[in-house]
Amino acid sequence: MRSSVSAVPLLRRWAVTRMERTWLSPTGVRPVPPPLPPPDAEPVSRSTFRKLAVGSAVFALLVLAATLILPLRPAKILDWTTTMAVAAFAMACCAVTAQRSPPGERLWRLLLGAAVFSSFLPKMVAAMQSGFSSRVLGSDVSILVPALMLYPLALAGLLTFPTVPAHSRDPSAGLGGRNGSWQLVTLLDCLLVVGALLLLGSATIIAPVLARGLGNAGSVVIIQIVGTAGKLLILIAIILIAIFRRPCGTGSLALVAAGVLISIVTDSVELYAYAAGRTQVHPAFALGFLVGRLLLGLGVAAPASGRLAAWTRHGPPALWVPVILPYVPVVGVVALVAVQVTMGTLNPPVLYGALGLVLIALLRQTVTLADNTRLVGHLRDSRDELHHQAFHDPLTGLANRALFNDRLQQAVTRHDRHGDPIAVLFCDLDDFKDVNDTLGHPAGDELLRATARRLTSSVRAADTVARLGGDEFAVLLEGPHDPAATGHRIAATIRGPCPLVGTTRTIQASIGMVVVEPAVGPLTAETLLHHADQAMYTAKRRGKGQMVIHPLNAGGASAVASGRCQVD
């Protein structure tokens, strides 16, 4: 078997290494961060946003101080009043920034504004009906149910948030792009995260609430639980968008995520209070809803450039983030199971839920391993293709000059060690320029391809046929052979009629060959190429369709130098 090429050029080796580092990424090719929008495309100026942020912080601190100082009922009234005022502030921010934003960034702001409005009016009616009661969960179900429209509207707003793909997965538009494995992995990741968080929430919050008994407030508690799950779903959607997509306004998404997270914590506090048997909590705990709406208003107004955007824009996540992050909530479930086993309080729902998460994790790993196997195979094929392109002529498929020189050097080494015979043939088409000028470049390309096929069919499979450039070809003959017979066979094959764009042309070639005699001492590849080239030009000077063969004798001389041994 012929030995492989000794070394890949440094530039191509770097290209292969770079390709591997990029394609082996679980998220694919690292994309260029999206360009920043021009300043006039921002909804508010950076100075205005700073003023809004400082004013919101001062307002929240003042409300907190007032609720801690005032008696319970005035504090509750202040809490509800300021929460509704902040909701109106968030809606105003959504409307104003949507009007000032480019068309592609309006819809998500309008949907978030509609989400806030869907809970604004029912909450206001609930406040008026309850007389600003201090009860934890005492609102009318008929009023709370419409407020649940907040979650699908907010989710729709997040799904229309302007993003760019976090990976282009070219080449192949990704393996996942072709077989859909990345969608399946993303779905399994969502199931892992949501399942783990719901299992933790049910064991720590929902189970105590159900164990205590729902009583008359049963439906309200269920709605409160559904609301918490809705906020959790929104938070998970934000996390997935941040990981698997490239948000154009990362500061906006971060502020919205912080607001949703604070609202989830506030909901959890109220549910914990109800699970502990309390009928009311201090209004200061409900300040989280106010802060959440303030952050939402700031999120829709956040400029795409500036310190906040720079702090939240760090390019694509590290390679380990999409791999490890879905398992973080699962670790919490494992810790929960361990604690319950230690305390002897492990209940079947938690155990079955944990087993289900383990099965989902195993399925995810199986899909990932299958995708990695396809990726490794694709990389191997791509590396082979790159190697072939680096050492073969793209037009004819023959070896190029680099591969020909490498194989010639190997043949010279074998000749120096074992005396293996070598012959190098150079071939130059005599009528190529005429074909190009009269029939056009497509005909010239077809002539080169036809010549390549004829040369390949005239020699043995072990011989190397190469295109050196233009209409110049070379053949390396190794092992026992009759150089003269091979040269005449090649010349006769090339002279055969060649159909070109509706016409037939008879093409001739000038052939020069150097034959290394067995007794010749150490050689160099450059010497053989020089003598073969001189022999070809000697044939060319004699006229079209001529062939000159020059043996290289033991003294290192040849017929080119001595004028002997010409064979026509």
Secondary structure, DSSP 8 states (H G I E B T S, - for coil): -----S---HHHHHHHHHHHHHHTSTT-S---------GGGSSS-HHHHHHHHHHHHHHHHHHHHHHHHS-HHHHHHHHHHHHHHHHHHHHHHHHHHHHHS-GGGTHHHHHHHHHHHHHHHHHHHHHHHHTS--BSS---HHHHHHHTTHHHHHHHHHHTS-EEES---TTTT-HHHHH-HHHHHHHHHHHHHHHHHHHHHIIIIIHHHHHH--GGGHHHHHHHHHHHHHHHHHHHHHHHHHHHEEES-HHHHHHHHHHHHHHHHHHHHHHHHHHTT-SB--GGGGHHHHHHHHHHHHHHH--SSSHHHHHH--SS--TTHHHHGGGHHHHHHHHHHHHHHHHT---HHHHHHHHHHHHHHHHHHHHHHHHHHHHHHHHHHHHHHHHHHHTB-TTT-SB-HHHHHHHHHHHHHHHHHH---EEEEEEEESSHHHHHHHH-HHHHHHHHHHHHHHHHHHS-TTSEEEEEETTEEEEEEESS--HHHHHHHHHHHHTSEEEETTEEEE--EEEEEEEE-TT-----HHHHHHHHHHHHHHHHHH-TT-EEEEEE-TTS-BHHHH------
